[in-house]
Amino acid sequence: MDGQTGIGAAVPALEGREAVRAIGRLGARPGRLLVVCDFDGTLAEGSRDPAAASVVPLARRALRRLARITAARPERVTVAILTGRTAADVAARVRVGGITYLGDHGLQTGTFPRGGDPGRIQTSFRAGHEASLAPAEVLATRVPEVLGRPAWLFVERKGPSVAFHVRQAEDRAAARAAVEEAIAEVDGDLPPHDLAHYRGRLVVDLRPRTAGGKREAFEALLADLRPATVVAFGDDSSDADGFGVLGAARGSGALDGLAVAVTGPHGMPDDVRAAADVLLDSPRDVARALAELARVVERDG
């Protein structure tokens, strides 16, 4: 792509079986393969209840195959789940050891051994955002009170961040507006802090503005691992930020790879589609692509 694979933003994005085959072919390239996956809408089917989201079984099996390769040849494959959820939450849902869980858009890092208990995941927070713990907790407690504790509101506490999910509301636009008004009301009583709105369609996500997001997390992965090839899967605007980093690195000749956008139950944001090289219809297609990647890398080994 961009002079390396012939697949890039200058030509129409690949779809369907052709897309899965193109993703699989990247597994045969020499050097380290980095696989980065979002969770909701990418490894898990969309759900109105964030607490009910579960990984597609085929995706779990494929990730376990890739983790097995990582254990045998750590220089060959690295898998990272990069999600807005906490690292502990997504690890409990994916249940694959030997891979890296990057929670809260990269603010948290966690891992547990292959065959181990995800409930015992070792998680660390990026230092420097301790001052956001208190205001995040106040907002998590008081915003539901201001709203009258509606049944549709799901509050996700993430340490120095907090997210208010509105996907269970009948009128999501109105619910999101109500949440934003409640945040503004509570925020007026708080001393100055670093929390700011982050990207998301069905969630109002407040996190430290100095923490960055998936763009910065993706940049750190590339800097730390120096992969030869990258396959990134995602479905939301925050994932498009990571796709942009991949596209820039590919354009500079630093690596090869594909940005894979997934169409969820609520459609695909325009910025995600514009940043993608490959379009898949559902998390089940992501699972098939991961299985194909695992098959190719296993054969290569």
C-alpha positions as CSV (number, residue, x, y, z in Angstrom):
1,M,0.0,0.0,0.0
2,D,1.2,3.5,-0.7
3,G,3.8,2.0,-2.9
4,Q,4.2,-1.2,-1.0
5,T,1.0,-3.3,-1.3
6,G,-1.0,-1.2,-3.7
7,I,-3.8,-0.9,-1.2
8,G,-4.4,2.6,0.2
9,A,-6.6,5.6,0.4
10,A,-6.0,6.4,-3.3
11,V,-8.1,3.4,-4.4
12,P,-11.5,2.1,-3.2
13,A,-11.4,0.2,0.1
14,L,-11.5,-3.6,-0.1
15,E,-14.5,-5.4,1.2
16,G,-15.7,-8.9,1.9
17,R,-13.7,-12.0,1.1
18,E,-11.1,-10.0,-0.9
19,A,-10.5,-7.9,2.2
20,V,-10.1,-11.0,4.5
21,R,-7.6,-12.4,2.0
22,A,-5.6,-9.2,1.8
23,I,-5.4,-9.0,5.6
24,G,-4.2,-12.6,5.7
25,R,-1.5,-12.0,3.2
26,L,0.1,-9.5,5.5
27,G,0.8,-12.3,8.0
28,A,3.3,-13.8,5.5
29,R,5.5,-10.7,5.5
30,P,8.8,-11.0,7.3
31,G,9.4,-9.1,10.6
32,R,7.2,-8.2,13.5
33,L,3.4,-8.2,12.9
34,L,1.4,-5.9,15.2
35,V,-2.3,-6.5,15.5
36,V,-4.3,-3.8,17.2
37,C,-8.1,-4.3,17.8
38,D,-10.8,-2.2,19.3
39,F,-13.4,-4.1,21.3
40,D,-17.0,-2.8,21.1
41,G,-18.3,-3.1,17.6
42,T,-15.0,-4.7,16.5
43,L,-14.4,-7.9,18.5
44,A,-17.8,-7.8,20.1
45,E,-21.2,-7.3,18.4
46,G,-22.9,-4.0,19.3
47,S,-25.1,-4.1,22.3
48,R,-27.5,-1.5,23.8
49,D,-26.2,-2.6,27.2
50,P,-22.4,-2.0,27.5
51,A,-22.3,-4.5,30.4
52,A,-23.6,-7.2,28.1
53,A,-21.0,-7.0,25.4
54,S,-19.2,-10.3,24.7
55,V,-16.4,-11.2,22.3
56,V,-17.3,-13.2,19.1
57,P,-16.1,-16.8,20.0
58,L,-14.2,-17.2,16.7
59,A,-12.3,-14.0,17.5
60,R,-11.3,-15.3,20.9
61,R,-10.0,-18.6,19.3
62,A,-8.1,-16.6,16.7
63,L,-6.6,-14.3,19.4
64,R,-5.5,-17.4,21.4
65,R,-3.8,-18.8,18.3
66,L,-1.9,-15.5,17.8
67,A,-1.0,-15.4,21.5
68,R,0.4,-18.9,21.2
69,I,2.7,-17.7,18.4
70,T,3.7,-14.7,20.5
71,A,4.7,-17.0,23.3
72,A,6.8,-19.1,21.0
73,R,8.2,-16.2,18.9
74,P,7.8,-12.9,20.7
75,E,9.7,-11.1,18.0
76,R,7.2,-12.2,15.4
77,V,3.7,-11.2,16.6
78,T,2.3,-8.7,19.1
79,V,-1.4,-8.3,19.8
80,A,-2.9,-5.3,21.6
81,I,-6.5,-4.6,22.5
82,L,-6.9,-0.8,22.4
83,T,-10.2,0.2,23.9
84,G,-12.1,2.8,25.8
85,R,-13.0,0.3,28.4
86,T,-10.8,-0.4,31.4
87,A,-8.1,-2.9,30.8
88,A,-9.5,-5.2,33.5
89,D,-13.0,-5.0,32.1
90,V,-12.0,-5.9,28.5
91,A,-9.6,-8.6,29.7
92,A,-12.5,-10.3,31.6
93,R,-14.5,-10.3,28.3
94,V,-11.8,-11.4,25.9
95,R,-10.2,-13.9,28.3
96,V,-7.0,-14.3,26.2
97,G,-3.7,-14.3,28.1
98,G,-0.4,-13.4,26.7
99,I,-1.6,-10.3,24.8
100,T,-1.6,-6.6,25.9
101,Y,-4.7,-4.8,27.0
102,L,-4.6,-1.0,26.6
103,G,-7.6,0.4,28.5
104,D,-9.1,3.9,28.6
105,H,-7.8,4.7,25.1
106,G,-4.2,3.8,26.1
107,L,-4.1,5.4,29.6
108,Q,-4.1,1.9,31.2
109,T,-1.9,-1.1,30.4
110,G,-2.6,-4.7,31.6
111,T,-1.6,-8.3,30.8
112,F,-2.0,-11.7,32.3
113,P,-0.3,-15.0,31.4
114,R,-1.7,-17.5,28.8
115,G,-4.0,-19.9,30.6
116,G,-4.1,-17.5,33.6
117,D,-7.1,-15.8,35.3
118,P,-8.1,-12.5,33.7
119,G,-9.4,-11.5,37.1
120,R,-5.8,-11.3,38.3
121,I,-4.6,-9.0,35.5
122,Q,-1.8,-6.7,36.5
123,T,-2.8,-3.2,35.4
124,S,-0.9,0.1,35.6
125,F,-2.0,3.7,34.9
126,R,0.1,6.1,33.0
127,A,1.6,8.5,35.6
128,G,0.8,12.2,35.8
129,H,-3.0,12.1,35.9
130,E,-3.6,11.5,39.6
131,A,-5.2,14.9,40.0
132,S,-8.1,13.8,37.8
133,L,-9.1,11.0,40.1
134,A,-11.2,13.2,42.5
135,P,-13.1,15.2,39.9
136,A,-13.8,12.1,37.8
137,E,-15.4,10.4,40.9
138,V,-17.5,13.5,41.7
139,L,-18.8,13.7,38.2
140,A,-19.5,9.9,38.2
141,T,-21.6,10.3,41.4
142,R,-23.4,13.6,40.8
143,V,-24.3,13.5,37.1
144,P,-26.7,10.6,37.6
145,E,-28.3,12.4,40.5
146,V,-28.8,15.6,38.5
147,L,-30.4,13.5,35.7
148,G,-32.7,11.7,38.2
149,R,-30.9,8.4,37.7
150,P,-32.5,7.4,34.4
151,A,-32.5,3.7,33.6
152,W,-30.8,4.3,30.2
153,L,-27.7,5.8,31.8
154,F,-24.6,3.6,32.2
155,V,-21.7,5.1,34.1
156,E,-18.2,3.7,33.6
157,R,-15.7,4.7,36.3
158,K,-12.1,4.5,34.9
159,G,-10.0,6.0,37.6
160,P,-8.9,9.4,36.2
161,S,-11.6,9.2,33.6
162,V,-15.4,8.6,33.5
163,A,-17.8,7.7,30.7
164,F,-21.5,8.2,30.5
165,H,-23.1,5.8,28.0
166,V,-26.4,6.7,26.4
167,R,-26.9,3.8,23.9
168,Q,-29.8,2.4,25.9
169,A,-31.9,5.6,25.6
170,E,-34.8,5.7,23.1
171,D,-33.7,9.2,22.0
172,R,-29.9,9.0,22.1
173,A,-29.3,12.6,20.9
174,A,-31.6,14.0,23.6
175,A,-30.0,11.8,26.2
176,R,-26.5,12.8,25.2
177,A,-27.5,16.5,25.3
178,A,-29.0,16.0,28.8
179,V,-25.8,14.3,30.0
180,E,-23.7,17.2,28.7
181,E,-25.9,19.7,30.5
182,A,-25.7,17.8,33.7
183,I,-21.9,17.6,33.4
184,A,-21.8,21.4,32.9
185,E,-23.9,21.9,36.0
186,V,-21.7,19.7,38.2
187,D,-18.6,21.1,36.6
188,G,-19.5,24.5,37.7
189,D,-19.1,23.5,41.3
190,L,-15.7,21.9,40.8
191,P,-12.3,23.6,41.0
192,P,-10.3,23.7,37.7
193,H,-9.3,20.3,36.5
194,D,-7.9,18.5,33.4
195,L,-10.9,16.5,32.4
196,A,-12.2,17.2,28.9
197,H,-14.6,15.6,26.4
198,Y,-13.1,12.8,24.2
199,R,-14.5,11.3,21.0
200,G,-17.4,8.9,20.9
201,R,-20.8,8.6,19.3
202,L,-23.0,6.9,22.0
203,V,-20.9,8.0,25.0
204,V,-19.8,11.2,26.7
205,D,-16.3,10.3,27.7
206,L,-14.4,12.6,30.1
207,R,-10.7,12.0,30.4
208,P,-7.5,14.0,31.1
209,R,-6.9,16.2,28.1
210,T,-3.1,15.8,28.6
211,A,-3.5,12.0,28.4
212,G,-4.1,12.1,24.6
213,G,-6.1,9.2,23.1
214,K,-5.8,6.4,20.6
215,R,-3.7,8.5,18.3
216,E,-1.0,8.9,21.0
217,A,-1.4,5.2,22.1
218,F,-0.9,4.1,18.6
219,E,2.2,6.3,18.2
220,A,3.6,4.8,21.4
221,L,3.0,1.3,20.1
222,L,4.9,2.0,16.8
223,A,7.7,3.7,18.6
224,D,8.2,0.9,21.2
225,L,7.7,-2.1,18.9
226,R,9.0,-0.9,15.5
227,P,6.8,-3.4,13.7
228,A,7.3,-4.3,10.0
229,T,3.6,-4.8,9.5
230,V,0.5,-3.5,11.2
231,V,-3.2,-4.5,11.0
232,A,-5.5,-2.2,12.9
233,F,-9.3,-2.9,13.4
234,G,-11.8,-0.4,14.7
235,D,-15.3,1.1,14.2
236,D,-15.4,4.5,15.8
237,S,-13.9,8.0,15.4
238,S,-11.3,7.3,18.0
239,D,-10.1,4.4,15.9
240,A,-9.8,6.7,12.9
241,D,-7.2,8.6,14.9
242,G,-5.1,5.4,15.1
243,F,-5.7,4.7,11.4
244,G,-4.2,8.2,10.6
245,V,-1.0,7.3,12.5
246,L,-0.8,4.0,10.6
247,G,-1.3,5.8,7.3
248,A,1.4,8.4,8.0
249,A,3.9,5.7,9.0
250,R,3.1,3.7,6.0
251,G,3.4,6.7,3.7
252,S,6.9,7.4,5.1
253,G,8.0,3.9,4.3
254,A,8.5,2.9,7.9
255,L,6.1,-0.1,7.7
256,D,3.4,-1.8,5.8
257,G,-0.2,-2.5,6.9
258,L,-3.9,-2.1,6.7
259,A,-6.5,0.0,8.5
260,V,-9.6,-2.1,8.8
261,A,-12.9,-0.4,9.5
262,V,-15.9,-2.3,10.8
263,T,-19.5,-1.4,10.1
264,G,-21.5,-1.6,13.3
265,P,-25.2,-1.6,14.0
266,H,-25.3,2.2,14.0
267,G,-23.4,2.5,10.7
268,M,-19.9,3.8,10.1
269,P,-18.7,7.4,10.8
270,D,-17.5,9.2,7.7
271,D,-14.0,9.8,9.2
272,V,-13.6,6.1,9.9
273,R,-14.5,5.2,6.3
274,A,-12.2,7.9,4.9
275,A,-9.2,6.6,6.9
276,A,-9.7,2.9,6.2
277,D,-8.1,0.7,3.6
278,V,-10.5,-2.2,4.2
279,L,-14.2,-2.4,5.1
280,L,-15.7,-5.3,7.0
281,D,-19.4,-5.7,7.7
282,S,-19.3,-7.0,11.2
283,P,-17.2,-8.4,14.1
284,R,-17.8,-11.8,12.7
285,D,-15.8,-10.7,9.6
286,V,-13.1,-9.4,12.0
287,A,-13.0,-12.8,13.6
288,R,-12.5,-14.5,10.2
289,A,-9.8,-12.0,9.3
290,L,-8.0,-12.7,12.6
291,A,-8.3,-16.5,12.0
292,E,-6.8,-16.1,8.5
293,L,-3.9,-14.0,9.9
294,A,-3.3,-16.7,12.5
295,R,-3.4,-19.4,9.9
296,V,-0.9,-17.7,7.6
297,V,1.5,-16.9,10.5
298,E,1.3,-20.5,11.8
299,R,2.1,-21.8,8.3
300,D,5.0,-19.3,8.0
301,G,6.4,-20.7,11.3
